Amino acid sequence: MFSLAVRDHFMIAHGFRGEIFGAAQRLHGATYAVELEIRVARLDAHGLVADIGLLAKLLRETLDALNYRNLDDEAAFRGINTTTEFLAGEIWRRIRVGIVAGGLGPSPAPAFMRVRLDESPTAWAAHEAPLAP
């Protein structure tokens, strides 16, 4: 497998429901570093996994929909604890939609994708899965 990865970041506010979250039940902010990695079995005719600029643009556009938002106020997240793990999966799903819609241009669709969110230098969560339907 060959891989290509890009990084970016976004900032949100949210709170959690449930005693397990302790003080994080209160409204608080988070700045996430995000790594998006795609993998293919073979390079394209140009020797690429994909156009790195298009991959970075797809990540930025996905994060822009969440950036500087209080996720507790977003209808899509009502009743959901927007944990780091949940957000990794949500970003993965949204980027998959962008790839299926042609967001990587003429490159063949990647076989596999991984989204990792770093919530601190010592803690992170990720979601990874094949991209096939």
N, C-alpha and C positions, 0 to 999 in steps of 0.2 A: 504494500500500500504506500502511496505517496500522500503527503498531507500539506496543507497550506493553512496558516492561522493568521488572524488579525486581532488587534486589541483596541478597546475603547473604554469609556466609562459613562455612568449616569448616576444621578442623585434623585432620591425619592424620600418621602416621609410615609410612615405607616405605624400602626399599632397592632398588637396581636390579642386574640381572645383566648383565655385559658390560663389557669394558674401556673401551668408548666413554664410559661414565658416570664414570670416574675415581673421585674420593672419594665420589660419590653412590652407589657400590655399598654403602657402609656404611649402616646404619640412620640415618635422619635425619628431621626433622620438616618439615612444610610447612603454612603457613596460606594458603589460597586465598580470594581475593575472587571471587565468582561473580556473573555477570550473566546473567539469563534474559530473552530477548526473543522475543516472539511477534508475528506479522504477519498481518493480514487484508486482503482487498481492499475490504471494506465494513464500516462500523461497524454494530453491532447496533441494535435498535429504541430503545435508551436512549442511543445515541451513543457507545458504548464498544467497544473492542477486546475486552475481557473484564473481569471483576471483579478489580480489582487485589489485593484482599484474598485472594481464592481463588488467584490466581497466586502471591502471596508465600507462602501456606500450602503450596501444592504444592512450591515450591522448598525451603522449610524442612523439610518432611517427607522429601523426597528426600535432603537433606544430612544430616539426623539419622541416617540409616542408615549414614553414612560417618564422621561426626564423632567425634573422639577415638578413632579406631581405628588399629591397626597393620595396614595393608592386606596386609602379608605374611602375617598370620595368618588372613585371611579366605578361606574355601574358594572363593568366587566368583572370586578373583584369583590362585589358585595357578598358578604358572608364567607369570604375566603381569607385564611391567614396567608398573607403574601410573604412567606418565608423565603429565604435564599434558595432553598431547594425548589420550591414552587416556581419562583421567578426564572430559574435556570430552564425549567421545562416550558414555561410560557414563552420565553424568548426563543427557545428551540422551535416551538410550534410556529411562531410568527415568522421566523426566518425561513422555515420550510415552505411556508406559503409564498414568500418572496422568490425563493428558488424555483418552485413549480411555475410561478408566473413569469419566469424568464429573467429574473434579476441578476443572473450570472452571464447573461448574453448567450452566445452560441456554444459555449463550452458544454460538454456532456454533463448531465446532472451528477453530482457527487454520489457515492455509494453510502457514505456515512458522515454524520455530523456530531460534533461535541460542542456544547456551550458550558463554559465554566465562569462562575461569578465568585470573585474574591471579595469577601466582606471585610477582611482585615488582612494584614500580612501573615497571619497564622491560621486563618479559617476560610474555607471555601466550600462550594457545592457545585455539582455539575449534572448535566443531563446529556446522555449520548445514546444514539440509536441509529440504525440504518435509515436511509431516507426513502427507501421503497415503500409504497403504500401498504 
